Amino acid sequence: MKIAHLAPATIKFPVHGDQGRWILVSSLIKEQIKRGHDVTIFSNAKSTFPGAKLQSVPSLWLCKDCTAEEKKKWKMHATNLLLSKAYQQADKFDIIHSHLNERHLFFSPFTKTPTVVTQHWPFNETIVNLFKEVAPKNVWVTPISNSQKKQGEGIVRYTQTVYNGIDLNKFKFDPDPKNYFVFLGRLHPNKGCHLAIQAAIKLNVRLIIAGATHENQPIYKNYWDEKIKPYLIHPKIKYIGEIRHTQVNTLLKDAKALVFPIQWEEPFGLVMVESMASGTPVISFNKGSVPELVKDGQTGFVINENKQVAQAMEKIDTINRRDCRAWVKENFSLQKMVAGYEEVYKKIIDNKK
């Protein structure tokens, strides 16, 4: 198949840090190339991707001497220009795969080539209303969890669910963890790190925290100042900053559990799969995709109340770490994800014919 992938003009492949969704997209593209598909990526001008064709627009070529605010605006324009460039060539592709929220809606209705969308973020009211207003007949959304699928049901045209998948070869399994728990994720109120801290202090156990603070944004800064920073004086609580994706497996595989007490409807939560692939069980709330990803009592604990965070940590040794790895291999492998998208593409292309 001739596949076009749409990514932001600001994202340079390969990606690093906590950009899990773009590492996921990179893995998908690499595997598609390996399977013999003809892949074109519309992304940042500095991207490098062996085996794929790259198309881009210089992100600041119209705004060389402007203010920071103007540069931010032009970066947004650059992605729109990139989309325009892609859809002007739509007839060259069998399928266009967008990773850009709702932006494709402003271009896709003018082409016959079908667009498949992976919504890496939740469907908020604005995006659902845009789908309702435009009602594109050639756009399908592939949900990354059944939970996500409920958010636009009746308005968004959905395909079958395709769970995110990871390359298990990149995640070493450790049956014998060290004596610490871990929180890994953005330090935002939605992620619930403060609940992991409270439970660790109550039990007097080690907790290592890793993730981006984004302190230039008020909601992150306030959360850090009020809920995280004051507790770092505790000898068992340690913050190690944002880590590169290459460090994720080492941090996870040595932990007794990933404590991931989310406070929102998480559309997927790739770190939970990465943790279980490392043999490390997950403790998380019954929200969003969690009950689909974590097999309660077998690969971790799906809980409902704040007090259950500490309770689950106390009984984490009852989980067989080999079951965690086996669960991911069966349900969330890279190969299964790629095969799922191939099936989605084929059904849509055949329907078009």
CORHUSUL-V77380 format. One record per backbone hydrogen bond with DSSP energy under -1.0 kcal/mol. CO is the residue of the C=O (numbers start at 1). NH is the residue of the N-H. Records with the same first field share a line. If there is no record, write none. Layout:
CO->NH ; NH
This chain:
1->38
2->94 ; 95
3->40
4->97
5->42
6->99
8->11
11->44
13->48
16->19
18->20
19->23
20->24
21->25
22->26
23->27
24->28
25->29
26->30
27->31
28->32
29->33
30->34
31->35
32->37
33->36
38->3
39->53
40->5
41->55
42->7
44->47
49->52
53->41
55->43
58->61
60->63
67->71
68->72
69->73
70->74
71->75
72->76
73->77
74->78
75->79
76->80
77->81
78->82
79->83
80->84
81->85
82->86
83->87
84->88
86->89
87->90
89->92
90->93
95->4
96->116
97->6
98->118
100->103
102->105
103->106
104->107 ; 108
107->110
108->111
114->96
115->140
116->98
117->142
118->120
124->128
125->129
126->130
127->131
128->132
129->133
130->134
131->135
138->115
140->117
141->159
143->162
145->149
148->151
152->155 ; 156
157->141
166->334
167->170
168->171
178->180
180->256
181->208
182->259
183->210
186->188
188->191
190->263
192->195 ; 196
193->197
194->198
195->199
196->200
197->201
198->202
199->203
200->204 ; 205
206->181
207->238
208->183
209->240
210->185
212->187
214->217
217->221
218->222
219->223
220->224
221->225
222->226
223->227
224->228 ; 229
228->231
229->232
231->234
234->237
236->207
238->209
241->211
244->247
247->251
248->252
249->253
250->254
252->255
254->178
257->182
258->283
260->262
264->266
266->289
269->272
270->274
271->275
272->276
273->277
274->278
275->280
276->279
278->174
281->258
282->301
283->260
284->303
285->287
287->290
289->292 ; 293
290->294
294->296
295->298 ; 299
299->282
300->297
301->284
303->286
305->308
306->309
307->311
308->312
309->313
310->314
311->315
313->316
315->318
316->319
321->325
322->326
323->327
324->328
325->329
326->330
327->331
328->332
332->166
333->337
334->338
335->339
336->340
337->341
338->342
339->343
340->344
341->345
342->346
343->347
344->348
345->349
346->350
347->351
348->352
349->353
